[in-house]
């Protein structure tokens, strides 16, 4: 401050012009307020576009997963995480995301892997609506993240518009709509009752001295809760870890270990194909990772290992020793 007073006195009394280098050096002192005009806002930016995906800067605030918890109060934004792994989202997921959230989907690098994010949404309700849309299009392994501060992206499309369904259906007579709605609501209410409490058990095959069982497949229409995935013409249940474990115990069975699932995927593929097992999603195991504390899972189609928190929705198989 003393330096500023001296320079001001020189200019006023002697009417001299300070050298250019001095003005450049002092410029940040006079303009510092412009950088702090909104301390609660974090700007994320697109650093590159590759393989049709826009990549955000690694410093972008992506917050933490809520995992079903209520959002914290305060100025923050919300993301919907739609993928995480070394590979990009598959073609089906990419097409669905671009259709529903064109201009609001991004990838962000994370320790050699890529995290798919949709948003940022300025309130939790918008994020939940977007998550529900993804679930209706068979993208159920998603969750909401809350940032530490408000997040903005230059040139971003309004998320309030993109979070609304973009599909249009042809108009129908009022009476026909009423009958159709009544049938759909009846079907949905039945599914909601059965989607967690699985009613019966299917014995599939014996492999490596273990009997493998699956939950009963549930027939339905395409208007169904997001806990089902259609494979081989049937709808298969996807449940969280606690439900999977309880379902196995109800029938005197247990969840397989991660090693047992890997052995099945490596040497028992013919059993899976012969019995038309669902393999689009990973299966729960009873093995807990010593590094992350999360549940180890395995995709029986690709053999890819992954780790999930207990609230994720995955396929379930239960085993029991033959002897």
Steps between C-alpha positions, in 0.01 A plus 500: 500500500792737573631442149161589353487827700847600385415438135171690538687799649751495213225505242296778666782736604753464220255389235742238379404184318622176666687256275305229319668216691380644830139526378506137383642384831230681699208406274410177691473697826231725356312225317513222761137554594385387158635148562313467828166634390334158551698289747226235515514412130741251344556508126558172318612510139522264204867427432463273197255304287594141424301204365187715511539576872588833660762476773490736799805634681614268783459782756125523432296459819307172465417474869414179686239230448181531703416127480139556601579756771325835510698785341678745729375856525698778338602634162599198293426319176425138414634248250361164393785250459421263215820297456843438650776282358802472274281468191251753365124446548377241250319600182152439640566714808666774293205517258249518786693768688546715189130465419381603844770747606657640187738776600510402869705179507874494568793279589760590761832314541565325829820299560507345155124443490212710368200616700180581308303793642172666403428852618576710688148539638423792727267305729456145620156457344638554149776247562253242632278550194801441275594185694144368463512564126817296468342219702199491268744446213668206676795700634449424867852501645507877556509723805491868594802702614485833689776757445664716766401822321293613205642378169469669162622400155539771232258447212306226680148410382236566767466184710140589590404438139720196443373322813151484356402200288562571132283222365168582341218252465208529257180629649228249590126530563418586860315172568785290358755689709292443812478124444872473421599703807287277722669185367849648539440614856373152595807336346740744666345461844544121477862537393579745778372248756716221357813679388688467832333198664587227251247221519672181384826339406631333185762223510721543194798263500788348697853616428825438688316332793262795539128517422412834339156661536334814359205711612183433304468709185201735505296547185388854435440768242758762407332744741673366808703611802874549439602195703447264205706439186373321192718215373408189301138616482462516879530767768761429766514656845783732607529563873733661752751302706287463815201371302720255308657366818166465679345326200775238499475443876124456476558180300799376702747619235778758486648749257801363307849632559671715241734208419204264444338746259827534311530122472143482368570773244826337388406132483121488522390721210317208334274471806413869477419477129301178532283643779463848341642678803482882504852643461454869415577610856743392768418246773533549874755299696556476876862619464591842640795686351783549751599822324170688464267317736245465218345180363690317226286411198552326166348531154442145378510608136829692493668372815552858615541545873355806666411634843164642603346649808218297660222722361580422135255282305656182358412143405496227763587133506512277808701182554519197726753217514386174339615291794 
